[in-house]
Amino acid sequence: MGELTLAVFRALPLAKKPDVIFIVFETMRGANTGLVGDPHSPLSAMPRLREQITQGSYYFPRVHSAGYPSVGGAMGMHLGIWPHHTKIVFSSFLHIRSLSFPEILRSAGYESFALLGADPSFSNFTPWFRRWYDQIEYEPSRHHDGPLVDRFIEVYDERQGSPQPLLMTLWTATTHPPYDVPKESGVTPASTNEERYLQAMRYADEQLDRLLRHVQASPRYAHTLVFLIGDHSQPTPWAWRNADQVGELSSGHTWTSLAIFGGAQVAPTPARDERVISHIDLAPTIVAALNLKHGNHFFGRDVLNDKSERSVHSFRYGTISEESGSSRSIFRVDGEETLSYSFDREDERSYGSLEGGRRHPASPLPHLERTRDMARAWGQMLEQDQLIPPGAVEAK
């Protein structure tokens, strides 16, 4: 990926070792970001971040999580791999040899911290995050994004004088069901889940905009990279009820977005990238952005330098979704049924598997049988602990 060995990187002056701020926007639904389609649509619910993203970042409005729900999102983003086609990696493969991007950065001298808005014991996150980060923090009283951002700013400011580069992760919470916002926000809870989600997203938008502006005002921002991404999406009630039309694993489950901010000397030039990319591309992109050279098992690529178009795959409980161009196929690993359709990439309802979105029957994407074979072979690799060869040093 990069050119600098860990020893060479550690010897660099601090200004040459970018801080990394990694913000995971819980359930950032792509259809509600305003980045595709009409930004003033009633669906759009993050106007502040949309303005920041479109004016000051290199961003991908079409990103798909490697899996669904958050357990698949956390795994894909940190480990750069797909889920097992039927088993849950965080539960079934805790003791396999693996290597996350935070572990690589820690080996390069990074001081790491993760602030979580939800209990990490849920879905067995705790042992993984303890493995990945020097310090993780979860406080039940901070279950809304306002207090989370307050705490993140507090910790960030305490570390302004650190002689080490920083990796600081924030995982938000308010946009997770039940989508409640704090009373002090003055918002009266809406009567439906969908309306409450939009209220929660607007609240999260305000808090994360505040956080970004604080980081951007820091003296360390000149050598800081900020990666803002959603961990997955969330189907609407209509999509859940109409899986025969949009698929068991639709873009409603997986469509989110990625924005990369930073100081002028370290961040990519702001631009919009229309390619569809995957969560598994995040880890190699972060490591490459630091110009680090390190062995890894990432299945993705550095999307800032590799400009190729690739199909994107997502996994969930034996179902695979494959997207290429303007077509999508949803199929079972063990089974013959396939749902395939084309869509309008520029319309948020069509692209997002929403009611009223245009879809047209299409031929299955080519090589689906090879994809099924790949999924089975990948499952065997996990089951046989073959991510990292026995005896290999996982990080130097």
PLY file of the C-alpha trace (Angstrom):
ply
format ascii 1.0
element vertex 396
property float x
property float y
property float z
element edge 395
property int vertex1
property int vertex2
end_header
0.00 0.00 0.00
2.53 2.58 1.14
6.29 3.04 1.04
7.34 3.60 4.67
8.23 0.75 6.99
7.08 1.02 10.58
10.58 1.95 11.76
10.94 4.71 9.16
7.47 6.04 9.93
8.06 6.12 13.68
11.23 8.18 13.12
9.38 10.93 11.23
8.61 14.26 12.90
5.08 14.54 14.26
3.98 16.90 11.48
4.67 14.11 8.97
2.54 11.56 10.85
-1.11 12.55 10.35
-3.59 12.21 13.18
-6.56 10.05 12.18
-10.05 10.95 13.39
-12.42 8.09 12.55
-16.10 8.94 12.94
-18.67 6.17 12.54
-22.12 7.65 11.97
-24.50 5.02 13.33
-27.03 3.96 10.66
-26.15 6.70 8.18
-28.85 5.94 5.62
-27.61 6.94 2.19
-31.07 7.94 1.04
-31.23 10.56 3.82
-27.81 12.18 3.36
-28.85 14.48 0.51
-25.75 13.40 -1.41
-27.71 11.61 -4.15
-30.82 13.06 -5.75
-32.46 16.29 -4.63
-30.56 17.70 -1.63
-33.69 19.59 -0.62
-35.92 16.52 -0.71
-37.98 15.78 2.43
-35.80 12.67 2.72
-32.65 14.75 3.31
-31.88 15.08 7.01
-28.23 16.12 7.44
-27.92 19.58 5.85
-24.91 20.74 7.88
-22.79 17.70 7.14
-23.93 17.65 3.53
-22.61 21.19 3.11
-19.32 20.33 4.81
-18.94 17.14 2.79
-19.75 18.62 -0.60
-17.61 21.73 -0.08
-14.61 20.44 1.84
-14.04 16.69 1.46
-13.21 13.96 -0.98
-16.37 11.93 -0.77
-18.12 8.83 -2.02
-21.92 9.20 -1.93
-22.36 5.47 -2.67
-20.71 3.13 -0.17
-22.03 -0.27 0.84
-21.41 -1.99 4.14
-19.84 -5.43 3.90
-22.66 -6.75 6.05
-25.63 -5.84 8.18
-26.19 -4.85 11.00
-23.44 -3.09 13.03
-21.51 -6.27 13.74
-20.90 -6.61 9.99
-20.13 -2.92 9.68
-17.52 -2.87 12.45
-15.82 -5.95 11.05
-15.73 -4.76 7.45
-14.40 -1.32 8.33
-11.72 -2.42 10.80
-10.58 -5.72 9.31
-11.14 -5.06 5.61
-12.94 -8.37 5.11
-16.40 -9.66 4.29
-18.56 -11.47 6.85
-18.85 -15.24 6.84
-21.80 -16.13 4.65
-23.79 -17.64 7.55
-21.85 -17.30 10.83
-21.18 -14.15 12.85
-17.45 -13.45 12.81
-17.40 -11.56 16.13
-18.93 -14.56 17.91
-17.66 -17.59 15.97
-14.13 -16.50 15.08
-12.91 -14.50 18.06
-9.60 -16.36 18.30
-8.53 -16.46 14.67
-5.41 -14.56 13.65
-6.50 -11.21 12.31
-5.12 -7.70 11.93
-7.11 -4.47 11.96
-6.08 -1.07 10.69
-5.91 0.34 14.28
-3.42 -2.39 15.20
-1.25 -1.45 12.24
-1.37 2.21 13.26
-0.55 1.36 16.86
2.50 -0.56 15.63
3.51 2.61 13.80
3.44 4.57 17.06
-0.13 5.81 17.17
-1.88 6.48 20.46
-5.41 5.11 20.04
-8.73 5.74 21.72
-12.31 4.74 20.89
-15.40 6.41 22.35
-18.53 4.31 21.89
-22.13 5.40 22.18
-23.53 1.89 22.63
-22.58 -0.92 25.00
-19.74 -2.83 23.27
-20.76 -6.06 24.98
-23.70 -6.07 22.57
-22.86 -8.43 19.68
-19.53 -9.25 21.39
-17.77 -6.04 20.34
-15.82 -5.76 23.61
-12.95 -8.24 23.05
-12.43 -6.99 19.51
-12.29 -3.32 20.45
-9.97 -4.10 23.36
-7.70 -5.85 20.89
-7.83 -3.01 18.39
-7.46 0.08 20.61
-5.26 1.13 23.52
-8.31 2.47 25.31
-12.06 2.17 24.80
-14.66 4.12 26.70
-18.37 3.56 27.10
-20.53 5.36 29.63
-24.26 4.49 29.66
-25.23 8.05 30.54
-23.69 9.25 27.26
-26.13 7.51 24.93
-26.84 10.61 22.85
-24.54 12.27 20.36
-24.43 15.63 22.14
-22.79 14.27 25.32
-20.65 11.94 23.19
-19.30 14.84 21.17
-18.72 16.82 24.36
-16.65 13.95 25.76
-14.77 13.41 22.51
-13.82 17.10 22.38
-12.69 16.91 26.02
-10.40 13.94 25.35
-9.17 15.41 22.06
-8.26 18.71 23.72
-6.44 16.88 26.52
-4.22 15.23 23.90
-3.36 18.34 21.91
0.19 18.25 23.24
0.76 14.54 22.62
4.11 13.83 20.95
2.54 10.78 19.30
0.16 10.73 16.34
-3.44 10.14 17.38
-6.02 7.63 16.24
-9.31 8.69 17.78
-12.56 6.90 16.97
-16.08 8.04 17.75
-19.08 5.76 17.17
-22.34 7.68 17.49
-25.60 6.38 18.95
-28.68 8.57 18.53
-29.56 7.23 15.07
-29.80 3.69 16.45
-33.33 2.46 17.27
-35.42 3.67 19.06
-34.28 6.97 17.47
-34.97 9.08 20.54
-33.42 12.52 20.92
-32.71 14.10 24.31
-35.38 16.22 25.95
-33.05 19.20 26.08
-33.06 19.29 22.26
-36.61 20.63 22.44
-37.80 18.13 19.83
-41.16 16.46 20.41
-40.85 12.77 19.44
-42.69 11.98 16.22
-45.36 9.30 16.02
-43.61 6.90 13.61
-40.20 5.24 13.47
-39.43 6.84 10.12
-40.16 10.35 11.38
-38.20 9.69 14.58
-35.23 8.50 12.51
-35.21 11.78 10.59
-35.36 13.69 13.88
-32.43 11.65 15.20
-30.42 12.20 12.02
-30.94 15.96 12.16
-29.78 15.94 15.77
-26.72 13.82 14.92
-26.00 16.13 12.00
-25.86 19.13 14.31
-23.58 17.41 16.81
-21.11 16.00 14.26
-20.95 19.31 12.43
-19.97 20.85 15.77
-17.29 18.20 16.26
-15.84 18.66 12.78
-15.61 22.42 13.24
-13.82 21.95 16.57
-11.25 19.57 15.05
-10.80 21.87 12.06
-9.98 24.74 14.42
-7.26 22.73 16.18
-3.56 23.46 15.57
-3.16 19.73 14.87
-5.66 19.86 11.98
-2.88 20.77 9.55
-1.68 17.16 9.89
-5.04 15.46 10.49
-7.15 13.15 8.35
-10.84 12.72 9.20
-12.79 9.73 7.88
-16.56 10.01 8.32
-18.56 6.92 7.35
-21.79 5.12 8.18
-21.70 1.59 9.58
-24.72 0.47 7.52
-28.18 1.64 6.52
-31.67 0.64 7.67
-34.54 -0.51 5.44
-37.82 1.36 5.60
-40.91 -0.57 6.72
-41.95 -0.70 3.05
-38.65 -2.33 2.06
-38.96 -4.91 4.84
-42.46 -5.79 3.63
-41.51 -5.88 -0.06
-38.38 -7.99 -0.10
-39.83 -9.74 -3.15
-39.32 -6.48 -5.03
-36.02 -5.15 -3.62
-34.41 -8.26 -2.15
-33.72 -9.73 1.28
-30.47 -7.76 1.36
-31.19 -4.48 -0.38
-29.41 -1.15 -0.56
-31.78 -0.19 2.23
-29.63 -2.39 4.48
-26.22 -1.36 3.18
-26.12 2.04 1.44
-24.15 4.68 3.30
-21.44 7.26 2.47
-17.79 8.13 3.13
-16.18 11.57 3.38
-12.46 12.27 3.85
-11.48 15.64 5.34
-8.15 16.98 6.51
-5.38 19.51 6.42
-4.37 20.70 2.97
-0.98 18.98 3.05
-2.30 15.54 4.00
-5.88 15.26 2.68
-6.94 14.56 -0.90
-8.20 17.51 -2.93
-11.95 17.87 -2.29
-13.98 16.16 -5.00
-16.99 13.92 -5.57
-16.27 10.32 -6.59
-19.22 8.63 -8.28
-17.88 5.09 -7.98
-19.60 2.60 -5.73
-17.18 1.30 -3.07
-17.26 -1.06 -0.10
-16.51 -0.96 3.61
-13.64 -3.33 2.91
-11.91 -0.48 1.05
-11.71 1.71 4.17
-8.82 0.02 6.02
-6.44 -0.12 3.03
-7.33 3.48 2.16
-6.47 4.69 5.67
-3.18 2.79 5.82
-2.18 3.95 2.33
-3.09 7.58 3.16
-0.39 7.41 5.85
2.06 5.91 3.31
2.56 2.91 5.61
3.98 -0.32 4.25
2.62 -3.31 6.14
1.41 -6.83 5.41
-2.34 -7.26 5.70
-5.33 -9.41 4.79
-7.50 -6.57 3.48
-9.74 -7.63 0.60
-10.36 -4.06 -0.51
-8.11 -1.49 -2.18
-6.90 2.06 -1.64
-9.68 3.89 -3.45
-7.76 7.17 -3.55
-5.10 5.71 -5.84
-6.85 2.73 -7.42
-9.45 4.38 -9.64
-10.87 1.18 -11.09
-14.54 0.23 -11.05
-15.39 -2.94 -9.14
-18.47 -4.88 -8.21
-19.45 -4.49 -4.56
-20.68 -7.37 -2.39
-22.55 -7.46 0.91
-23.34 -10.52 3.03
-26.12 -11.32 5.49
-27.28 -14.69 6.84
-26.64 -16.70 3.69
-27.69 -13.94 1.27
-25.35 -11.95 -0.97
-26.06 -8.66 -2.71
-23.87 -7.78 -5.68
-23.96 -4.34 -7.30
-22.27 -3.38 -10.55
-22.99 -0.25 -12.56
-26.74 0.27 -12.50
-27.69 -3.32 -11.72
-28.06 -5.37 -8.59
-28.46 -9.11 -7.99
-29.55 -10.62 -4.65
-29.12 -14.36 -4.22
-28.57 -17.11 -1.67
-25.23 -18.84 -1.23
-27.03 -22.19 -1.15
-29.95 -21.92 -3.52
-30.95 -21.09 -7.06
-33.33 -18.14 -6.64
-31.98 -14.81 -7.83
-33.60 -11.38 -7.87
-32.00 -8.98 -10.35
-33.00 -5.48 -11.35
-31.64 -2.22 -12.70
-32.06 1.16 -11.01
-31.43 4.87 -11.47
-28.15 5.78 -9.73
-29.09 9.46 -9.58
-32.46 9.01 -7.84
-32.34 8.37 -4.10
-35.61 6.42 -4.11
-34.54 4.17 -6.95
-30.99 3.64 -5.73
-32.08 3.29 -2.11
-34.71 0.56 -2.57
-37.50 2.88 -1.46
-41.19 2.91 -2.23
-41.81 4.65 -5.54
-38.25 4.09 -6.76
-37.83 2.92 -10.34
-36.66 -0.68 -10.76
-36.66 -2.79 -13.91
-36.14 -6.57 -14.16
-32.65 -7.37 -15.41
-30.54 -10.39 -16.22
-28.49 -11.70 -13.30
-25.03 -10.22 -13.07
-22.45 -12.53 -14.66
-20.46 -15.09 -12.72
-22.93 -15.50 -9.84
-21.92 -19.14 -9.49
-18.30 -18.06 -9.14
-19.39 -15.60 -6.46
-21.17 -18.40 -4.60
-17.98 -20.46 -4.83
-15.98 -17.50 -3.57
-18.31 -17.11 -0.58
-17.95 -20.79 0.34
-14.15 -20.66 -0.05
-14.00 -17.49 2.04
-16.04 -19.20 4.76
-13.56 -22.06 4.78
-10.65 -19.63 5.16
-12.24 -18.21 8.29
-13.14 -21.63 9.65
-9.57 -22.87 9.10
-7.93 -19.72 10.52
-6.17 -18.87 7.27
-6.36 -15.08 7.31
-2.76 -14.84 8.53
-0.35 -17.76 7.92
0.65 -19.65 11.07
3.84 -18.24 12.52
3.56 -14.93 10.66
4.19 -11.82 12.70
0.92 -9.91 12.70
2.39 -6.46 13.28
5.95 -5.15 13.54
0 1
1 2
2 3
3 4
4 5
5 6
6 7
7 8
8 9
9 10
10 11
11 12
12 13
13 14
14 15
15 16
16 17
17 18
18 19
19 20
20 21
21 22
22 23
23 24
24 25
25 26
26 27
27 28
28 29
29 30
30 31
31 32
32 33
33 34
34 35
35 36
36 37
37 38
38 39
39 40
40 41
41 42
42 43
43 44
44 45
45 46
46 47
47 48
48 49
49 50
50 51
51 52
52 53
53 54
54 55
55 56
56 57
57 58
58 59
59 60
60 61
61 62
62 63
63 64
64 65
65 66
66 67
67 68
68 69
69 70
70 71
71 72
72 73
73 74
74 75
75 76
76 77
77 78
78 79
79 80
80 81
81 82
82 83
83 84
84 85
85 86
86 87
87 88
88 89
89 90
90 91
91 92
92 93
93 94
94 95
95 96
96 97
97 98
98 99
99 100
100 101
101 102
102 103
103 104
104 105
105 106
106 107
107 108
108 109
109 110
110 111
111 112
112 113
113 114
114 115
115 116
116 117
117 118
118 119
119 120
120 121
121 122
122 123
123 124
124 125
125 126
126 127
127 128
128 129
129 130
130 131
131 132
132 133
133 134
134 135
135 136
136 137
137 138
138 139
139 140
140 141
141 142
142 143
143 144
144 145
145 146
146 147
147 148
148 149
149 150
150 151
151 152
152 153
153 154
154 155
155 156
156 157
157 158
158 159
159 160
160 161
161 162
162 163
163 164
164 165
165 166
166 167
167 168
168 169
169 170
170 171
171 172
172 173
173 174
174 175
175 176
176 177
177 178
178 179
179 180
180 181
181 182
182 183
183 184
184 185
185 186
186 187
187 188
188 189
189 190
190 191
191 192
192 193
193 194
194 195
195 196
196 197
197 198
198 199
199 200
200 201
201 202
202 203
203 204
204 205
205 206
206 207
207 208
208 209
209 210
210 211
211 212
212 213
213 214
214 215
215 216
216 217
217 218
218 219
219 220
220 221
221 222
222 223
223 224
224 225
225 226
226 227
227 228
228 229
229 230
230 231
231 232
232 233
233 234
234 235
235 236
236 237
237 238
238 239
239 240
240 241
241 242
242 243
243 244
244 245
245 246
246 247
247 248
248 249
249 250
250 251
251 252
252 253
253 254
254 255
255 256
256 257
257 258
258 259
259 260
260 261
261 262
262 263
263 264
264 265
265 266
266 267
267 268
268 269
269 270
270 271
271 272
272 273
273 274
274 275
275 276
276 277
277 278
278 279
279 280
280 281
281 282
282 283
283 284
284 285
285 286
286 287
287 288
288 289
289 290
290 291
291 292
292 293
293 294
294 295
295 296
296 297
297 298
298 299
299 300
300 301
301 302
302 303
303 304
304 305
305 306
306 307
307 308
308 309
309 310
310 311
311 312
312 313
313 314
314 315
315 316
316 317
317 318
318 319
319 320
320 321
321 322
322 323
323 324
324 325
325 326
326 327
327 328
328 329
329 330
330 331
331 332
332 333
333 334
334 335
335 336
336 337
337 338
338 339
339 340
340 341
341 342
342 343
343 344
344 345
345 346
346 347
347 348
348 349
349 350
350 351
351 352
352 353
353 354
354 355
355 356
356 357
357 358
358 359
359 360
360 361
361 362
362 363
363 364
364 365
365 366
366 367
367 368
368 369
369 370
370 371
371 372
372 373
373 374
374 375
375 376
376 377
377 378
378 379
379 380
380 381
381 382
382 383
383 384
384 385
385 386
386 387
387 388
388 389
389 390
390 391
391 392
392 393
393 394
394 395
